[in-house]
Amino acid sequence: MTMESPAFADATSAREPVLSMRGISKWFGAVQALTEVDFEVFAGEVVAIVGDNGAGKSTLIKILAGVHPQDAGTIWFDGEQVSIPSPAASRELGIATVFQDLALCDNLDVVANLFLGREISHGTLDEEEMESRAWSLLRQLSARIPSVRVAVATLSGGQRQTVAIARSLVGEPSVVILDEPTAALGVAQTAEVLNLIERLREQGLGVILISHNMADVQAVADRVTVLRLGRNNGDFRIPDVSYEDIISAITGATDNVVSRRADRLDRAERLDDADRLDGGAL
């Protein structure tokens, strides 16, 4: 079941998504992790993917990151059907993924982390140009980093997340995926990361946010896609949906034994009322 407001459908029908997934399915042996999942993100939009543990969020993201190939379905990027056989292919396509572990080297400074594996060299490493570009990337995000020459190990959790997000921008992507970016962060550091997400949207990037924190989702997302048991279970514009609606879609609270029994009783009462009215008319 996919729920989408008419207003959102009208607003987006006139433009093409930068990234679109249609009918995505994935098996791991006998276990089906995803079943015909649809998903899309537009330029300048933050879309949150939410769901309980085992809902398929990580699998969907790993397909986009080139970690796992889908077993069925198609992926479209900038209006063209594409395949993503590897992480390198994902980056070349214009998709940058910041995983929850950040994959930073604590013993290296900010510059070295930003350009690790993509160093700028002209015979020898051009440290000056890399440092200049590092500051430029951090300014794009309005980041608060004391120096690009300090070891990453000395930075706070929010600053480390900033470095990881800045590194994702080195390849000038069109879509940035953030996997639980505020997990284990304090209030101030969380606010700092949410501001970074706002900066990414202002730059016209499509942002995919995976989060268990509904407050964060409602603070920065334009739209939320709900996965449940590997299937779509709702697509909502944030202004049109309540916290309770999102939680109900995540947990399946609107589709359980109690609700089904209530529906049966309600239908039975309506039938009884209809029979009485028919009897009275005769």
Disulfide bonds with the S-S distance in Angstrom:
none
